[in-house]
């Protein structure tokens, strides 16, 4: 009798220890089944399509002129040289063109966030009214009208009102960003309960106070998303500044690189150094703010 009682706990203990092992094996099998090889291959190819040109740009920028024309773009610089950056800094007048690009991008970001949030707030809170609903469709239609289609008329109009300068470029950037930005803000505002505004109005808040003190702070994730998209579109734009700005001395970085391209067409290290200096701010901004982009897009899609 005693031996039977002593054996029972041992059998139960061994059975209980087997359960976690089986569950671990089940989880491992499930993870292997969920691993999507085709998607992984596609993402790897897309990553290489971006990383390989970036690697070549960085290595070529730090080479000497003799190393840059030896035909081996994938070799590492030996030794590292910053002569290309020094020459590109002088040829493109980098401080001035960089300041102009920053000013144009800053105006674009601020204008896109403020105007788009205004329009989206009015549309989302008056969606049942036909005027606001059709206004949303009208603004949304601007997404399907790229600048090259309207380039001739925009060049003519900006010249007539003396906006053929970086300020005119910034204003046009804001206008062409409105459609996409209003779409994002409107989707995000629909996820904010109306009860918050109703409680604020019961306390005596005006429409302006409701927007600035209640709604606009809640739009921070989507404002970051809209601002980042507006910054990247403005900073990397070449066509609009080249056509709108009449004074070559007031051009942005991408346009100045094209203007001075003929002066160092054979100096690949200078060319790639100028490219790296121009795209470095955009890369840094996106690296430090990409989590806000994903947060804003996913939160706006919940509703």
KOLLUMVEX-275426 format. One record per residue (C-alpha): residue in three letters; x, y, z. Coordinates in steps of 0.1 Angstrom, whole numbers, plus 5000, padded with zeros to 4 digits. Layout:
BEGIN
ALAXYZ...
//
This chain:
BEGIN
UNK500050005000UNK502850245009UNK504750164977UNK501650234956UNK501150574972UNK504750664967UNK504650574930UNK501550784923UNK503151124928UNK506151034906UNK503950934877UNK501951254880UNK505051464882UNK506651314850UNK503351374832UNK503151734843UNK506751794832UNK505951654797UNK503251914791UNK505452224789UNK507852034765UNK504951954742UNK503652314742UNK507152444734UNK507352204704UNK503952314693UNK504852684694UNK508052614674UNK506152434648UNK503552714646UNK506352974642UNK507952774614UNK504552744596UNK503953114599UNK507353204584UNK506553344550UNK509553274527UNK508253444495UNK507453764514UNK510953754530UNK512653714497UNK510754004482UNK511554224511UNK515154124510UNK515354214473UNK513754544479UNK516154624508UNK519154544486UNK517754764459UNK518055054484UNK521154954504UNK523454884474UNK523055224458UNK523455384492UNK526655194498UNK528055294464UNK527155654471UNK528955654505UNK532055484492UNK532355694461UNK531956014481UNK534955934503UNK537255834474UNK539856044456UNK539356134420UNK541755864408UNK539955594428UNK536555714417UNK537355654380UNK539155314384UNK535955124375UNK535454954408UNK532555124425UNK532154864452UNK535654884466UNK536255064498UNK538155404498UNK541855354504UNK542655604519UNK539555794529UNK539356134514UNK537056434520UNK538256634490UNK534956564472UNK532956714500UNK535157024501UNK534857084464UNK531057014463UNK530557254493UNK532157534472UNK530657454438UNK527057424450UNK527357714476UNK526057464501UNK525357694531UNK523057914511UNK521257644491UNK520857434523UNK519257734541UNK516857794512UNK515857424511UNK515357424549UNK513157744547UNK511057604518UNK510557264536UNK509757434570UNK507057654554UNK505657354536UNK505557144567UNK503857414588UNK501357514561UNK500457154553UNK499757064590UNK497857384599UNK495657414567UNK495057044564UNK493957004600UNK491657304597UNK489957164566UNK489756804580UNK488256934613UNK485557124594UNK484856834570UNK484756564596UNK482456754620UNK480056854592UNK480056544571UNK476256524569UNK476156854551UNK476556824513UNK478857124509UNK481556984532UNK481156634518UNK481656754483UNK484456984494UNK486256684507UNK485956504473UNK487056824456UNK490256854477UNK490856474473UNK490756504435UNK493956714437UNK495856394444UNK495256294408UNK496656624394UNK500456614396UNK502456934392UNK503856854357UNK500256854343UNK499657204356UNK503257334353UNK502657584325UNK499757754342UNK501557764376UNK504657914361UNK502558184344UNK500558264375UNK503558284399UNK505258514375UNK502258744374UNK502058784412UNK505858794418UNK506058454434UNK508658314411UNK510958254441UNK511358004470UNK508258144487UNK506158064457UNK507557714456UNK506757664493UNK503157784487UNK502657544458UNK504157264478UNK501557324505UNK498757334479UNK499757004463UNK500056844497UNK496556934508UNK494756644492UNK496756364508UNK497056544541UNK493356614545UNK492656254537UNK494956144566UNK493656404591UNK489956324582UNK490455954588UNK492156024621UNK489556274633UNK486756014628UNK488355804655UNK488056084681UNK484756064700UNK482356364696UNK481656354733UNK484956524740UNK483956824720UNK480456824735UNK481756834770UNK484157114762UNK481257314746UNK479157264777UNK481957424797UNK481657734774UNK484557664750UNK484357824715UNK485057644683UNK488557794682UNK489257684718UNK487957334711UNK490257294681UNK493457444696UNK493157324732UNK491456984727UNK491556854691UNK494956974678UNK496956824707UNK495256494700UNK496356514663UNK500056504673UNK500756154658UNK498956234625UNK500556584624UNK503956414627UNK503056184598UNK501756464576UNK504856674584UNK507256404575UNK505556324542UNK505456704534UNK509156744543UNK510356454521UNK508256574492UNK509456924495UNK513156844502UNK513556604473UNK511456804447UNK513356904416UNK510756984389UNK508757254408UNK511757474420UNK513557444387UNK510457584368UNK509057834393UNK512258004407UNK513658244381UNK516858334400UNK519458054398UNK521058194430UNK517858114450UNK517557754439UNK517257454463UNK519857184466UNK518456934441UNK518357204414UNK521857344421UNK523256994418UNK521856964383UNK523057314374UNK526657244385UNK526656884372UNK528456984340UNK531257134361UNK532256814378UNK530656554354UNK533956354354UNK534656394391UNK532456124404UNK533656164440UNK532456524439UNK529156424424UNK528456154449UNK529656384478UNK527056644468UNK524356374465UNK525156254500UNK525156594515UNK521756664499UNK520056344509UNK521556314544UNK519056544561UNK516056354546UNK517556014557UNK518156134592UNK514756284596UNK513055964584UNK515255744606UNK514355944637UNK510655984630UNK509655664612UNK507955534644UNK505655834644UNK504755774607UNK503655414615UNK501855524646UNK499955794628UNK498955574598UNK497855284620UNK495855504644UNK494155684615UNK493155344600UNK491455214631UNK488155384624
//
